[in-house]
């Protein structure tokens, strides 16, 4: 049957008018659909990865995208393993991957492979090389500055230039160089760096060996302060000082506000740590990952940009860290709900806790 021309025009016009509405409905449905977010963390040697970062990121992704799923893997400080984990996630259909690289250079080719497969990679905490689409971390230069400033504050009664031992982080991590640069911006000209060591894998055991070497070379009485890059390293430093028979500890820095480090600060074995609210870091990377997974521009989630050795103007979120000494534990760590007084103040620490104002 032949359709009159005027009726045909009306049908076509109605179809054209309906198309944008249908397309909009389709896009809305796609945006609400779940997808897989991959999460790759570098090790279990530093407590924060399993105790804080992983559960916080998973919780935030689930909050933002209830129908999304998380695929998780830990590299156990093995670069080859992490390469395989990343490619496995791409193969299994991850829509976006959050990567804290065990080695920021060595993962470059794997990140390129993910990009070729259409899977964007967001660098978390450490700035990986290669075509990453975003980066979320804390301002590492400021972390080092806070550590250096704390040492100078603790040593203000010293005459002349104090002798500092620097026990830095893993040499393969760009963060280690970032922290060191920040610390030296404060210490240069005001302290003498008597010894400086890199600590493979951020390992407590390797930090113990480094600090033992410094004590053997200098003698414990010639070490006025120790710039330990994080709390795992600080644990090795303190253990080495104890092994050498030191009873009056020099000020020792740290980072991450690990529970054991907070207890050392209460006991007077560690002077300070740098508190980085991991909930904010996890929330920021989860927001960026979900947005990217939904096809949105990572620049919409960023607050600044940063350059890596391979990529310029990476959309980034750089959060602000906070220095914590004994008097700060209550208002910051307990006040923010990181720990309770009961978790910090074990039976043998009750007197020291009372002195620090930590009471139930």
C-alpha angles and dihedrals in degrees: 000000000000117000115219112250094240090053091049092052090050092051093049092047091051091050092050091049091050095050099075090048092052091045091051090049090050092051091049091052092048091050090054094049119103126242138178121273114197121214121194119183124185109228151338093234092091109058096217096071097065099024100046118004101047099049093040094051092045092049093048094048090050091049093051096039113022092182094050122102129214125225111197135190136165120211096209088219090299113129094192090053092051092050089055092046092053094049090045090056091050090050092048091055107260109174094206134003130215108207131191097183121223085208115015094205099040093056093056096097092047091052089051089051091051090051092051087053090052096251113131118217124211117201113227125202093334123059106238121202121240133054100326115164098212146001133213124186146112123281100271095192089057091049090058092045091054091051093049093046091050091053092051090048091051091048099043091116092057117106117228123357113331120229111243128193113208116208100185132190132263111315091223092060118088087207091064091058090044093054092045092051091051093049093048091050086067103032100045109106092008101064138024117240098222095179135000126194137179116224115217113225091357083272123175089214093052090046089053090054092048093049092046088055090051092050091049092049099043107020120240093267092062095056109091098172143355125221102206111185097219142356096268088056091044089055090058092046093052092046090052091050090051091048088054091054096250112159101171104059122212113230109281123194129211145170138223099042093246112188093244089051092051088053090049089053090052090050092048095245095112122036102206148343133205112244115214111183098231091190089067093046092048092047091050095050092044090052092050093046094050091046092050091045088056090052097257125142113265088218088072089064096041130093098192142356132246136191125232123195088266107028134048129212098009110186103248147178113209113185128203120251127210131219115234125197126167096283091050097056095085100046096040114027098027092034092053091048095245091129137359123232087247092058093050101038107065118179094271092050099052096102093045090047092052089052089052091049094252106140130148 
